[in-house]
Amino acid sequence: AKGDSVSAVELTGDGGIVAAGSTSSFGASLDAWVLRLDSGGDVVWQRAFRGADEIELSAIFPTIDGNYITAGATWSDATTEHFGFMMKLDTSGNIIWQKRYGAVSGLMFSSAVPTSAGGIIVTANKYSNSAVGARNGTVVLLDANGEAADCMSTASWTATGQETNARPRISTVAAIATNAEAV
C-alpha cells in the first residue's frame, strides 16, 4: 500500500508479533499503524489511528498486564510543531489511553521499553527552538499510566481507531521473527 512503514516489532508471549509504524493508505495524512500477527505470520488484527495531526509510531512493546504500549510523535504540517505521543492498546488493538507530551513543540519519542515494575522508559529527541537544528537526547521514566512526575507536561488528545484492510508486507515483518526470506 502507499506510504506504509513498520518502524518497530516485538515478539509476543505466544510467539506472535506486534508491530508499529505509520500509513498514509487512508488519506492524505500520516496515521499510526499497529499490527498483531500470529506465530504463523497471519494478521490477527491491525488498526490505523488518526488524530487531528500526523502520527508516526517508532516503538511498541507488550506490557506486563498483557496489553501494548506504543510511542512516537505527532505533529501538524501547518505548524511543524512536534510532540511526543503514546498509546496503551488492549489485546485487540483498542485504545485504553493516549497522551501527547511536551509543553512546547520539539519533542519526539524514538524508543520505549518496559521496566520490571511495569513503568515505561522513553528516549526522546528534544529539538530546541532557540537554535536551528539543535537537539538534546532525553530519557524519561513514566509510570504504567504514562504519567511523569515533574518531567514534562501531558495534554489530553484524541485519536480515533479503525479496523483496517491495509495489506502489510507480511514476509518483511515475519522475516524478523522467523528468519524467513523476504519475497
Salt bridges, closest charged atoms under 4 A:
ASP14 OD2 - ARG36 NH2 2.73
ASP31 OD2 - ARG50 NH2 2.90
ASP65 OD2 - LYS88 NZ 2.63
GLU147 OE2 - LYS99 NZ 3.29
GLU163 OE1 - ARG47 NH1 2.30
